[in-house]
Amino acid sequence: MELLRRLPLANIVKDQMKNLKLFFFLSLTFFIHSCSDRKVSSGLTQFKNVSSISDFASELWIEGNTFKGSFSDDYNTFYFFRKVAPEIEEYIPYKSNFINGKWEAPKIMGFYDKKNSYSYQLNIPNNNKLIFISNKRTKKDTTQNPNYNFWEIELTDNKNTNPKELGYENLIYSYNSQPCITNNGTIFFTSDLPDWSKTLSYKMECKGDKYLEPELFEPVNHWRKIKDWTVYEFCMSPDEDYIIACIGSKNGSVNSIDLYISYLEGEKWTIPKRLNDKINSNKTENFPTITNDGKYLMFTREFSEFKIIPTKLFVEKK
C-alpha cells in the first residue's frame, strides 16, 4: 500500500523533470540561435534588402573631410582617414567598430606617429593584414619631401606591428592613391607623376605573400585619351569583371565628376557608361569601394557623405 501511495508522487516528479529538461533544451536552442544571429549580423546587414541608394554611417561624416574607406572581413570594423585640418594635406588613419547598431566614435590607428601622413587603409581579405599609403620615407627615397607609397602591417588582437614598406623603386617618387583589392589579391591603384603632369593606373599582382612590381593597367589609361573626359580614380570588382570609374568633363566643374561602369567582355573592357541619376547627382561622386563579397558599392558624395547601394541594383548580369 505504501508503494502505491508513492507512485503518483513519483510520476509528478518524473513529469517535472521532463518539463525541466524541455525548458533547458528550448533555452539552449534560443541562446544558440541568438548567438548565431549576432554572429552573422554586421555593419552592412541593414542594407541587405534596400531598393535604392542609402546613407552609410552618417555618424562618421564630416563636411569636406570624408574620404575612402575599407571594411574588415566581418564588416564590423571600418578603416578610413581624415585630414589633420581642412587646409592641411596631411591625413590621420582611423577605425570605427560597429556596436549595438551604431558605428562608434573613431579611434586613431596605433601605427600613426604624428610625423607622417597616413591614408587609404585597405584590408587584405582573410590575411590579417592591412595596407595603407603614407609619405613615410622608404629606404631608397632620397628626396627632401617623400611622396605617398604603399606600406603593410599585420593586425593581431587589434594591435598593430611595425609597418613594412611595399614601395617599389619605379613608383617611390610618384603620388600613389586609391587602392582596391580583388579576390586573387591583386591591387589596382592610381598614380600621379611627381610633377602632377600625368595620371596613370597600375596593378600589383600577388604571388604567395609577395607583391610583384607594379604594371601599367592599360584599359583605364586608354580611357584617359578619350576627348573631353578626365578619368580620375577607379575601383575593380572582386572578380575583376567590372570597373567603377570616376569620370568628369574636361570642360566642366569639379562637381561634374560621376560614377561610370565598364564590363569585361571576353578580353576587352567596354567603354564606361554613366550610372543612372539614382546613384549620381549634381554633386561630386568619388572614392568608390566595392565590398570584398561583391554585394555593395560604397562611395563619397561631395567629400562629405558616405553612400552605399547593393550592386545587384545596377550591375548587369552577363
N, C-alpha and C positions, 0 to 999 in steps of 0.2 A: 504493500500500500504506500509506504514511504517513497518508493521508487516511482510509482505512478504520480504521486503529488509533485515530484521534481521534474517530470517530463515537460509540462507546459513551460516552466521557467527556463529549462534548458533550450527549448525551441525559441523562446523570446530572445535569449542571449545569442543564439545562433543567428537569428534574423538580424539582430542589431549589428553583429559582426559583419554580415553580408552588406548591410547598408553602409557601414563604416568603410569597408573595402571599396564599395561603389563610389562613395563620396571622394575617397582618396584618389581613385582612378580618374574620375572626372576632373578633379582639381589639378592633377598632374597633367592631364591632356590639355586643359585650358592654359596651364603655365607654359607648356612646351609650345603650344600654338602662339601664345602671346610673345614668347621669346623669338619664335620664327618670324613673326610679323615685324618685330623690331629689327631683326637682322636684315631683312630684305628692304625695309624702308630706308630711304636715303634722301639727300637734299634735292633729288630730282623726281621723286615719286609723285609729287603733286602735279607734275606736268604730263603725266603719262597719257591722260585722256583728253587733254585740251585740244581745241579745234582751231586755234589761232595763236598768234604771237602773244607772249606773256612777259611781264616784268620778272626779272630774276634778282633775288637778293637785294631788294631796294635799301635795306639797312646798311649795305656796303657802298652805296652810291655817294660820290662827291662830285659836284658840278665841275666840269673841266678837268677832273683828276680821276677818271675811271678808265682803266685800260684792260688789256688782255689777261685772261686767267686760265687755270688748268685744274682739273679735279684729281683727287686721289682715286685709287682703284675702287673703293666702295662709295664714291661720290659724296662722302660726308666731310671731306676737307677740301677747301677751295684755296688755291695758291694764286696770288696776284701781286701787283705792285702799284705804288703811288709816287708822285713827285714829292720831294722834300718840301718844296714850296711852289706855288703856282708859277713863279717867274724863274725858277731854277731847274735846269735839265739834269737833275740827279734824282735817283729813284731808290725807294726803300722796299724790300720784299716783305710781304705779309702772308699770313694764312688765317683762315677762319674755319671753325668747326660747326657743323650743323647739329644743334642740340635742342631738344624739345620744340621742334618745328620752326626754329629760327637759326639764322647764321649769327654766331656770337661775335662780340667785338673783336676786330682783327688784332693779331699778335705779330710782332716783328720776328722774322725768322732768325734762328740762332747764329747763322753764319754772317749776318750783317755786321760790318765792322766800323761803320760811320766814316771810313776813309775813302770808300769807293761807292760807286753806284751799281745797283743790282736790279735787274728787270727780267721779264719773260720767263718766269719759272714754268717748267714743263715736266710733269710727272711721266716717268718711263713705266708703262704698264707692267705689273707683275714682276718688278725688278727691284723694288725698294730703293730706287734711285731717283734723283731729281736733277734736271739740267736747268741751268739759268744762264743769262747773258750779263756780263759785267765788264766795266772798264778797269777791273783789277789787272795789274800788269802781268803779262805772260813772260816766261823766262827769256824768250828770244825777241821781245819787243824792246826796241832801243829808242823809241820816240819819247818826246818830253811829255806828251799827253796821250796815254794809251786809249785805243778805241774799244768798242764793245765786242767781246768774244765769248765763246762757249766755255762753261765750267760745269763740273758734275760733283754731286755729293751723294753719299749714302745716307739713308734715313733708317735709324734704328731706335725703336722705342721713343719716337718723336724727338730724338736728339740728332744733331747734325755733325757729321765728321768734317774734317778739313777738306775744302774744295780741291778738286783735281782739274787741271786745265785740259781743254779739248781743242785749243786754238791751233789750227794748222798754219804753217808759215805763209801759205798763199793768201790767207784771209785775215791775219792778225792786225793788219793796218786798216781794214775796212770796218764800216759800221754794220754789224750783223744784227738781225732782229726777226721778229715774227715767226718763231719756230713752231712746227707742228710735227707730230709723230704718227706713223702708221702701224698697222698690226705686225708687220715684219721688222719693225724697229727703225726703219728709215726716217731720217729727219729732213724735212723740207724747210727752207727759210729764205729770207730776203737779205740782200747785202748791198750796201752803197759804198762806192769808192771813197777813199779818204777826202777827196775834194768835192764830193757830192755831185760829180758830173754825170754819173751813170748808176742806175739801179739794176741789179742782176738777181736772178733766182737760182738757188742751188739745192742739191740734195746730198745727204751724207748717209751712205748705206752702213748697216751694222753687220759685222761678221764676228760671231761669238760675243765677246764682251768688248770688242774694239770697234770704233767708228773709223771708216776709211776716209781718205782725203776727199773733200767736197768736190762734186762735179756740177757743172752748169746744168740747170734744168731748162732745156730749150723751149718747151711748149709755152711757158709763161713769158720767157724772154722774147719769143716771137710775137706775142700779143702786144708787147711794148712798141712794136714797129707799126701798129695799126694807126692810121691817121686819126687825129682828134681824140685819141684815147691816152689817158695816163693810167698805167697799171701800177697799183701800189702793192700791198701785201696779198697773200693768198693762203688758203688752208686746204690741204689734201685730205680726202676722206680716208678712214681707217683701212678700207680695202683697195684704195688707190683707183677707184672707178669714177670719181667725180671730184671737181675742184670748186671751191667757193673763192672768188677773187674780188678784190676791192678795186673798182674802176671808176675813173672820173673823166670829165671832158676837159681837154686842154684849154678850151676857151671859157670854161665855166668857173664858178667859185668853188671853194673847198667843200661847200655844202652839196655839191653835185655828186659827191662820191657815193656810189651804191654798191650793193652786193650782186654779183653775177655768178652764173653756174655754167660749168663746162663738163661734158661727159667723155669718157674714154670709149671710143667706138673702134674696135679692132686694135690697131696700134697707133691711132691718131686721136687727138683731142678736138672736140667740136669748138667752133667759135663761141666764146662766152655769151650767154643770154641773160639779160637783166631779170632778176627775180621780181615778182609782182609787187604791187603797191601795198599789199597786206604785210609785206616784210620791209620793203624800202619806204622811205618818207622823203620829205623835203629837207631833211637834216642829214648829217654825215653818218653813214653806217660803215663801221670798220672793225678791226680786230676779231675776225671770225675764228671760232673754235668749234670743232666737231668732237663730240664726246667719243671716248675710245670704243664704246659699244655701237657707235654709229647712229644712235637714236635721236640725238638732239644737236641743233646748231645754236650756238650762243655767240653774240656779238655785242658791241657797244654802239650806242647812239649819241652822237654829239659829244663824245668823250665824257659822258655824264651818267649814262644809264646802261645797265646790263639787260639785254633782251634774250629770250630763248623761245625756240619753236621746234616741235618734233619734225625730224627730217622726212617722215612719211607723208607730210602735208605738202611737200613741194618737190621732192626728188622723184623723177620719172622712173618707173620700173622698166627695166630692159628685158 
